[in-house]
Amino acid sequence: MGIAKSVWWLVGWYPSSLDVDAGNFIGRHAAAFAQYQKGRTDPFGLILFHFPLYRLGRERRPEQVVAIDGVEVVWKPVVQLPWRGWVVRAVNYGIYKCIAGLWLRRHAAATGIPEGVHIHAGDKVARLVPNLYHFFRKGGKGAVPLWYTEHWAIFNEVVFDGFGKRGRLFRKDFFRLWERVTLSAPVSLSVQSSMHKYLGGAKPFVLFRNVVDTSVFHMKESESDQNLPFAFLHVSSLEPRKNVFGMLRAFAALKQKHPSWQMQFRVVGGANELYLSQARTYAFGLGLLHIFQPSVAFFGPRRSVDVAFQMQEADAFVLFSEMENAPCVISEALCCGLPVISTDVAGIPEMVNESNGLLVSASDEASLILAMEKAYLDHKYWDRAQIAECAAEKYSQNAVAEVLDLSYRNLIDLCAE
């Protein structure tokens, strides 16, 4: 095996002891890419930098350099002043740039300049690269190529704190980053289109889809039992933008319309106890949590293997979000062969079509009721094995990692000429 060439990932979010769920989709991308390199004779070594924030006065988290799933993770918490006001914001902005920039310089001095740099989620890290542009050069042959993958829904027009509503300094960081991007690697075509709209200037791009661990999320043949109720499944954080209340109202209306139908609505997720409690209370108010025969079941947060089991056992997946990007739960559901009913926001229409599900407009509960009704009546129309096979071809670890690996090799070689 040859000497590994180094690629740096600068990530705005990443799972840590402070928040195990933050940026878990980036963690899956990193693990898939590292695993793919094990089969190469000329592998890339992946070094990932994360600079989470903590408030002055709280317990200081020590810096760490650890190996996770074959990825070298450099974790350096950055202190922030706890007070409010534009002066404090400016000081905190400068603290982040200085500390994070210093750590990148030190690491490069110790290990060498990387072959490529990949930004994941421009939140905070967008302000670093433009100021280090002169630093990321190799042998006078020009700048190291820069990839940019945005996971944030900030470029979605319906977001209350969207890009166009942010301050001048915030937007300037993204404009400067976009100017220096060599290749965009969006998780959906919708994201790419939105970034072109807000940041200007068409950029070449490669579609870098969210990854699914198909050893966990896969089709499972289950024994048919006509006595089991038809199971709708929802998996999410249950935060307001998921519109859980709207789904519950639609399900209650469907039951009222067809009282003889045997149906159950299963809800997985809700690490935030407030969101979970509110959803339960709302379902109770709709009469869906009858003490003797509840038609809604709340399972709370679950591990990936448990989520996969629920998807394998369900009959239809429902996501009624008011805004999204390219939801991992849809990719996971499809890899389990589960038909999806979802709103047609952002990148979801690229994932869901008549062969694997149904689309409705955001907040349109009447359309959601009709879609759930159709799923109940026509669920045998969907070929679950075909749904799972097509999804795995797009979202499996190997498929997604191969796209990125080829992109790295082609562009790094081109920039070296």
N, C-alpha and C positions, 0 to 999 in steps of 0.2 A: 504494500500500500504506500502511495506517495505521501509527501509532506502536505498536510492540510493547509489550504489557503484560507485566510481569515476573512469572514464577513461579519460586520457589526450590525446589530439591531439596536436602535434607540427607540424605546417604547414608552408611550404615555401612560399605559396601564399594564399591570402584570400581577398575577396572583402572588400573594405574600402572606406572612403571618398576620398582617394588619387587616387584610381582606382577601380571603381565599378565592372569591369569585370574580374579583376585579380583573378584567382582561383575560379571562380563562380561554377565550377563543384565540388570543395571541399565543397563550401557552400551548394550545393544541397545534397551532401552526408551527411553532418552534420544535415541539417534540416530533412532529411528522417529518420536518425537514432534516433534523438530526438523525432520525432513524433511516431515512432514505440514503444519507451519506455513508452509512455503514456498508452498503453494498457497492460503493464506488472505489475504484483504484486510485482516483485523484479527488478525494473528498474535500469539501469545505468544512472548516472549523467555525462553529457559530458562537460568537460572544455577544451576550445580550446585556444591555445597560438599562437599569431602571432607577429613577430618582424620585421616589415617593416623598410627599411632604408631611411634616409633622409640626405642630405648634410649639413655640417656645414655652417652656414651663411644664410640658408633658414629658413623660419618660423618653429619654433619647434612645433611639434604636441604633445599634452599632452597624457599621457597614459590613457587608459580607460578600465573599466570592465563593459561590457554591456551584456544584454540578447537579443539574436537574434534568432528567430524561436525556442525557447526553449533551446538554447545553450548558456552557459556562455562563452563569448569571452573576453579573456585578450589580449589587444592590446597595445604593448609597442614599439613605434618607437625607433630606434637605430641610433645615429648620426654617420656619416662617414666623414672622411677628404676628401676634394674635389680635392686634387692634385694627380698627377700620379707618377708612379714609384713603384718598388718592396718593398721599405721600407714602403711607405704609405699603400700599399696593406697588408703588414704584420701587421701594426698597426691597420688598420681597421678590419682585421681578429680577432685580439686580443680584440678589443673593443666589437665586436659583441659577442664573446664567454663570456666575463666577464659580460656584462650587461644582456644578455639573461639568462645566467646561474644563476646569482644572483636573477633574478626575479623568476625563477623556484624554487630555494631553499626557497625564502621567501614565495611563495605560498604554498609550501609543509609544511613549518613550521606552517602556519596558518590554513590549511585545511586538512593536512594529506597526506601521500604517496598514490598515485593512485593504483588501482588494476591492471591497464595496461596502456601502453603508445603506441600511434600509430603515426608514422611519415607519413606525407603526403607531397610529393615533397621534395626530399632531399636537394634541393638548400638552402644553408646556415644552415638549422637546422640539417643537417647531422653531422656538426662539434660539436654539443652540446651533444648528447646522450653518445658517448664514454667517455667523461669526467665526465658525471654524473652517469656512470654505477654503481659505488659503492654507489651512493646516493639512487637509485631506488631499495631499498630492503625493505622487510616487515617481521618484526619479526624473522629475521635470517633464513628464509625459502628459501632464494635464491633471485635471481634478479626478479623484476617485468617483466612479459612477454612483448616483444616488437614486434609490427606489423609494417610493412613498405609497403606503397603504393606509387609507383612512377608514376607520371603523366607526367613527363618531357620527351621530345623526345631525350634527350641527349644520350641515349644508341642506338639510330638509327644510323646505319653506314653512311648514306648519309648526316647527319647533319654536317655543315661546322665547328661547334665548338663542335663536339661530345666528348664523354668521353675520348676516346683514344688520343685526341688532347689537352687535358687539362693538366695543370701543375701538378707536383708531389704532392704538398701539397693538392690540390683539390682532386685528386684521392685517396690520403691516407685517407681523411675523409670518403669517401664512402666505402673504404675497411674496415675501422674500424667499421663503422656502420653495414655493411653486416655481419661481424663476430658476432655481438651481436643480430642480428635479430632472433627472435624466430619463427615467421611465416611471410612469404611474402604474401601480399594481392594485387596482380597486377590487373590492369583494363583490361588486355588482356594476353593471353598466350604468345603472341609475346614479350611483355615487360619482362615477366618472363624469357623467353629463352635468351633474350639479356643481362639481368642482370647476369644470370649464366655465360654467355660467358665472360663478362668483369670483373665481381667481383669474379668469381670462387666459387666452393663449392655449390652443389645443396642444396636448402632450401625447406622445406615443404611449400606449399602455398595453399591459397584458392582464387578463382577467385572473385574479388570484382568489378563488372561492374559499369560503370557510370550510374547514376540514371536519370530517366525522370519523370517529374510531369505529370502523365497520366490524371489528372483532367483538364489539359490544352492541352497536346498533345495526341489526341485520334482521332479515326476514326469518320468522320462526313459524313453522307449520303448527297450528293449534287444532285440537279436536273440536269440531263443530258441536255446539250445544244449543239447541233451539230454545231451551228454557232460560238462557242467560239474556239479560236486557241488552239492547243496543247501546254501546258505550261511546259517548263523545268524550274526548280527552283534551285538556288544556294544560300546558306546562309553561310557566313563566315566573317572574319575580312578583307578579300581582300588583305592580306599581300602577298608578292611575292611567298612564298612557296605554296600558294593555286593555283597558276598557272591560274589565272583568264584570262590572255591574251590567253592562250592555249585553254581554253573553248570557248572564244569568237571567236577565229579563226575557231574552229571546227564547231561552230554553223553557222558561216558565210558560211563555205564550204558546210554544209548540206543544207542551203537555196539555195545556188547556184546550187547544185545538184538536188534539188526538188523545183523549184520555185513556183509550184502550191500548195505546202503544206502550210497550215495555222499553223504557229508556233510562239511562243513567248518565249524569254529567260528572266526570272525574277531574279534579283539580289537583295538580302537583306543583309545588313551589311555595314561595312565601317565606323566605328566610327572615324578612322583616315582619315581626309579629304583629305590628299594627295593621299592615296590609292584609295579612291572613285573617286577623280578627274581624276587620271591617267586611271582608268578603263573606265570612261565615254569618255575621250578623245580617247582612243584606240577603243572603240566601234564605235565612230563617224567616225574614220578613216577607219573602215571596212564597212562603209555604213549601219550600223545597227540602227542608230538613225535618220532616215529620218524624217524630220519635220512633214510630213503629216501622216506617218504610221510607227512609230518606231517599230522594232521587238525585241528590248531589253528595259527593264524597270528597272531603278535603284530606289530602295525604301529607301536606306540609312539604318542606324541602327534602329531597331524596338524592342519593348517590346516582351516578350515571347508570350503573347496572340496574337500579330500581326503575329509573325513568325509562330505560330501554324495555324492561319487562312490561311496563304499563303501555308503551307504544305497541308492543307486539300483541297485547291482549285487547287493545281498543279497536273500534270499528271506524272511527273518523277523528281526525285532529282538528281543533278549532283555535284560531288565533284572530282576535278582533281588534288588533292594535290600531291606534290612531296615527302612529308613526313607527317606523322601523328602519332597518338598513337591509341586511340580508340575514334574517334570523337563523341562528344555528339550529333552533328547535325544529324548524321546517325541514332542514337538511336531514336531521336525525330521524324525524318521523318518516320521511320518504325512504330513507335507507332501511327502515323497518317495514316498508311496504304499506305504510298507513296513508290513506287518502287525506288530503288537507283542505280544509275550508278556511280561507283567510281573506283579509282585506287586501286591496290591490295597491298598497302604498309602497313607495320606493322600489327596492329590487325584488319584491315578492312576485310580481308578474313574470319575472325571468325564471322563477323556480316552480311556479304552480300554473298548470294549464288543464285543459279538459281531460287529458290522459291520466292525471294524478290528483285532481281535486277540483275545487270551485272557488271563484273569486267574487267578492262583494265589495261595495264601496265602504269606506270608513264611516262609522257611526250609523250606517243604514241597517237598523235592526229588522226592518221588514224583509229586506233582501237576505239577511242572515237566517231568519226563520225559514224562508223558502229554500235556502241552500241546505240547511240541516234536514228539512223535510225530504228534499231530493236525495240526500245522502242515505237517509233511512230507507227510502223506497227502492233506490237504485244502486245500493252499495255493491251488489254483485257485478255491476257493470265494470268496475275497476279491477284490473289484473294486478293483484298485490305483488306477485312475484316479479312482474315486469316493472312495476314502480320501483321496487327495491334494486333491481339490476341496473336500471337507468340512473338512479341516484348514486349508486356506488361508483359508477363510471365517472361521475362528476366530482363527488365529494370525499372519496376515500383518501386516506393518508398518502398512499403512493401516488394517486392521480394528481393531487394538489401539489405535493412536494416536487414531482417531476416537472411541472410547469415552471415553478420558481427556480429549480436547479438549472433548467435549460436557459431561462432568462438570464440568470447570473453569468453563466459561462459565455453566452453569446455576447453580452454587453461588455463584460470585463475584457474579453479578447479584443473586441472592437475598440474600446477606449485605450488599450495598450498599444495599438498600432501607431 
